[in-house]
Amino acid sequence: MVGRIINGVSMGIEANNIPMYMAELSPPSIRGSMINMYQWWLFIGAIIAKVVIFKSNDAWLNSQWAWRTVLIVQFAVPILLLGVVVYLPESPRFLVRKGRFEEARKSLAFIRRGAATEEEIEEEFQLTCLAVEEQQENHKANTYLDCFKGTNGRRLMIAVVCQLIEQLSGNAFMTNYAVIFMAQVGINNPLRSNIATICMGIAGSTLAFFVSDKFGRRPLMIGTALGMWVGLWVISGIVGYLPGGVPPGGPLSQFCLFLLLIWSLFSNLGWGSCVWIVTAETPTLQLREKSMSITTFISFLSVVIVTYISPFIQNDPGYLGVRIGFIWGAFSLLGAVFVYFCVPELSGRSLEELDELFNEKVSARKFHDYVCSGTGARITEIEDKNANMYAHIIQGQDKELSRDAKTPRAKIEEPAGKSMV
C-alpha cells in the first residue's frame, strides 16, 4: 500500500510538470508534438506492462515470480530517468519569472545550440524577458484564487472541462473495465483484445505527432469526439437491445471489437493527446503551475469517481450492463459541442501570443484568424526561426548567417528597473 501511495504521488507530480515543461521549451510550430510525447510514452509503458503481466502469468502461473517479474521490470524506468533528468535544462521562462536571468540565458543557449546564432538567441531572450514583465504587469496574479478570476477563470474552465470530458467520455471506464466490457459484448479472449485496443491507442497517439500541429487541436477534438459518440452508441445499441444478445465470437461481436478499436484510436488521437496539449498551453505563465495542479487533481478525482460508480451502474442497482456506453458516448457528444463553442485554436502561436489573445477576450471561434502585433507575435516568429535548424547554417566559430536568414532585429532594452545580467 505504501508503494502504491508513493507511486501515485509521483504520477501526480509527473502529470503536472511534464506537459508544462514541454510547452515552455517547445517552439509554437511543434509544441503539440512535443507535449504529445507525454501521452505517447504513457501508452508505451502501458503496453509493456500488459505484455509483461501476460507473459509472467503464462510462464509462472502459480509462482511468486509471476508478480516479482513485474516489479523488477518497473525498476528500469526510474533508473533510466534518474540518469537523464540531471542533464535536462530548466525552462528559460521559469528562470526569467524567478529573476534568474543569467541562468535563463544559458538555458536558452543550450536549447537553441546548433540551430541559431548568438544574436538570435539573445534577441529571443530579451523578448522573453519583456513578455514576462508585461504579463506580470497585466495579471498581478500569484495565488490559487487568482486562477478563478477574469480571463484566468476562462482559461482554467477550458482546461478543467477538457480533462473531465476526456475521462467521462469513456477513458476512465475503459482503463479499468475494458476487459469486463468486452466480455459482456461477447468478444472472445478479452485480455488479448484489450492489448489490441492499447496498441490502437498507441497508433492514435503516434498519429497525433503528425496532425496536432498541422490541423490544430479543435478539428481533431471535435471530429474524434463525434466518432467516439457514434461508436459507443452503436455498440450499446446492438448488444443492449438485440433480441437474444450477441453470440460470443460471432460476426456481430467482431464488429463491436472493430468499433472498440476505432474508438481507442479516436480517443487517443483527439483527446488523450490534445487534452494534455490544451491543458499545458492555456494557463498564463504566472499561474501555469497552479492551474495545472488544479486541473490534474480534478482529472484524477473524476477517474476515481468513475471507477467507483461504474459497477453500480452496470450491475445492481443500475443493471445497464453494456448500455453504460450510452452514458459515456453522450459525454463525447457534449465534448464536441463544448470544444466548438469554448475551446480556441491554440496551435502555431507562442504562449505569450496566446496570453495576448486571452487578455483581448477573443472568442474561441475567432482565435485562429485573429492577428496579433505585440511581443507575443514577435516571440512566435523568432522561436520558430531559432528552433529550425534548416533556417540558417552556423559555420565554425564565426556563426555566419546563411543567405536565407534574416538580419536580427535590434537588441531590445532591458525592462525598467530590472537587470537581465
URTA-V414186 format. One record per residue. N is the residue number from 1. RES is the residue in one letter. PSI is psi in whole degrees, 0 to 359 (NA if undefined). Layout:
<<N,RES,PSI> <N,RES,PSI>>
//
This chain:
<<1,M,318> <2,V,318> <3,G,320> <4,R,323> <5,I,314> <6,I,317> <7,N,320> <8,G,318> <9,V,317> <10,S,323> <11,M,323> <12,G,317> <13,I,318> <14,E,315> <15,A,329> <16,N,316> <17,N,322> <18,I,308> <19,P,321> <20,M,316> <21,Y,314> <22,M,323> <23,A,321> <24,E,336> <25,L,340> <26,S,141> <27,P,154> <28,P,323> <29,S,337> <30,I,16> <31,R,320> <32,G,316> <33,S,320> <34,M,317> <35,I,328> <36,N,341> <37,M,323> <38,Y,307> <39,Q,321> <40,W,315> <41,W,331> <42,L,319> <43,F,322> <44,I,317> <45,G,321> <46,A,317> <47,I,324> <48,I,317> <49,A,316> <50,K,317> <51,V,317> <52,V,315> <53,I,316> <54,F,312> <55,K,325> <56,S,319> <57,N,325> <58,D,319> <59,A,321> <60,W,63> <61,L,317> <62,N,27> <63,S,156> <64,Q,340> <65,W,347> <66,A,324> <67,W,333> <68,R,322> <69,T,319> <70,V,316> <71,L,319> <72,I,316> <73,V,326> <74,Q,335> <75,F,335> <76,A,321> <77,V,306> <78,P,326> <79,I,317> <80,L,317> <81,L,319> <82,L,328> <83,G,342> <84,V,323> <85,V,331> <86,V,341> <87,Y,358> <88,L,140> <89,P,151> <90,E,155> <91,S,123> <92,P,323> <93,R,317> <94,F,315> <95,L,320> <96,V,317> <97,R,329> <98,K,0> <99,G,13> <100,R,71> <101,F,319> <102,E,321> <103,E,322> <104,A,319> <105,R,317> <106,K,321> <107,S,316> <108,L,320> <109,A,323> <110,F,317> <111,I,320> <112,R,2> <113,R,130> <114,G,356> <115,A,350> <116,A,156> <117,T,166> <118,E,322> <119,E,319> <120,E,322> <121,I,318> <122,E,320> <123,E,316> <124,E,320> <125,F,315> <126,Q,319> <127,L,320> <128,T,317> <129,C,317> <130,L,318> <131,A,319> <132,V,319> <133,E,318> <134,E,318> <135,Q,319> <136,Q,323> <137,E,323> <138,N,323> <139,H,310> <140,K,46> <141,A,126> <142,N,353> <143,T,165> <144,Y,327> <145,L,327> <146,D,337> <147,C,338> <148,F,2> <149,K,143> <150,G,222> <151,T,334> <152,N,327> <153,G,321> <154,R,316> <155,R,315> <156,L,320> <157,M,316> <158,I,311> <159,A,316> <160,V,313> <161,V,321> <162,C,317> <163,Q,318> <164,L,314> <165,I,325> <166,E,315> <167,Q,319> <168,L,346> <169,S,6> <170,G,348> <171,N,310> <172,A,321> <173,F,312> <174,M,327> <175,T,324> <176,N,331> <177,Y,20> <178,A,318> <179,V,317> <180,I,317> <181,F,318> <182,M,322> <183,A,321> <184,Q,328> <185,V,336> <186,G,19> <187,I,127> <188,N,145> <189,N,66> <190,P,334> <191,L,315> <192,R,321> <193,S,326> <194,N,322> <195,I,322> <196,A,321> <197,T,325> <198,I,320> <199,C,321> <200,M,327> <201,G,319> <202,I,320> <203,A,317> <204,G,317> <205,S,324> <206,T,318> <207,L,330> <208,A,334> <209,F,326> <210,F,337> <211,V,342> <212,S,325> <213,D,329> <214,K,315> <215,F,343> <216,G,168> <217,R,316> <218,R,308> <219,P,320> <220,L,315> <221,M,320> <222,I,310> <223,G,314> <224,T,326> <225,A,319> <226,L,320> <227,G,320> <228,M,319> <229,W,310> <230,V,315> <231,G,311> <232,L,323> <233,W,323> <234,V,315> <235,I,312> <236,S,324> <237,G,316> <238,I,308> <239,V,324> <240,G,333> <241,Y,357> <242,L,126> <243,P,128> <244,G,355> <245,G,188> <246,V,122> <247,P,131> <248,P,133> <249,G,1> <250,G,180> <251,P,321> <252,L,321> <253,S,324> <254,Q,324> <255,F,320> <256,C,322> <257,L,318> <258,F,316> <259,L,323> <260,L,323> <261,L,317> <262,I,321> <263,W,316> <264,S,320> <265,L,310> <266,F,318> <267,S,319> <268,N,339> <269,L,313> <270,G,333> <271,W,311> <272,G,323> <273,S,307> <274,C,331> <275,V,318> <276,W,326> <277,I,310> <278,V,319> <279,T,321> <280,A,331> <281,E,331> <282,T,315> <283,P,156> <284,T,162> <285,L,315> <286,Q,332> <287,L,10> <288,R,316> <289,E,315> <290,K,318> <291,S,319> <292,M,320> <293,S,320> <294,I,313> <295,T,315> <296,T,320> <297,F,314> <298,I,321> <299,S,313> <300,F,322> <301,L,321> <302,S,325> <303,V,316> <304,V,316> <305,I,314> <306,V,317> <307,T,323> <308,Y,316> <309,I,341> <310,S,315> <311,P,327> <312,F,333> <313,I,319> <314,Q,320> <315,N,217> <316,D,127> <317,P,359> <318,G,317> <319,Y,34> <320,L,331> <321,G,228> <322,V,338> <323,R,357> <324,I,338> <325,G,334> <326,F,324> <327,I,309> <328,W,324> <329,G,323> <330,A,324> <331,F,329> <332,S,317> <333,L,317> <334,L,322> <335,G,318> <336,A,318> <337,V,316> <338,F,314> <339,V,319> <340,Y,318> <341,F,336> <342,C,335> <343,V,117> <344,P,164> <345,E,119> <346,L,356> <347,S,153> <348,G,6> <349,R,147> <350,S,162> <351,L,327> <352,E,325> <353,E,323> <354,L,324> <355,D,318> <356,E,318> <357,L,317> <358,F,321> <359,N,328> <360,E,357> <361,K,41> <362,V,136> <363,S,156> <364,A,320> <365,R,352> <366,K,358> <367,F,315> <368,H,323> <369,D,356> <370,Y,135> <371,V,120> <372,C,153> <373,S,8> <374,G,199> <375,T,323> <376,G,320> <377,A,323> <378,R,324> <379,I,321> <380,T,313> <381,E,312> <382,I,329> <383,E,314> <384,D,322> <385,K,314> <386,N,334> <387,A,351> <388,N,107> <389,M,345> <390,Y,356> <391,A,327> <392,H,167> <393,I,131> <394,I,120> <395,Q,118> <396,G,211> <397,Q,342> <398,D,335> <399,K,54> <400,E,145> <401,L,145> <402,S,171> <403,R,335> <404,D,350> <405,A,150> <406,K,155> <407,T,132> <408,P,148> <409,R,167> <410,A,147> <411,K,138> <412,I,141> <413,E,153> <414,E,148> <415,P,141> <416,A,133> <417,G,3> <418,K,141> <419,S,136> <420,M,10> <421,V,NA>>
//
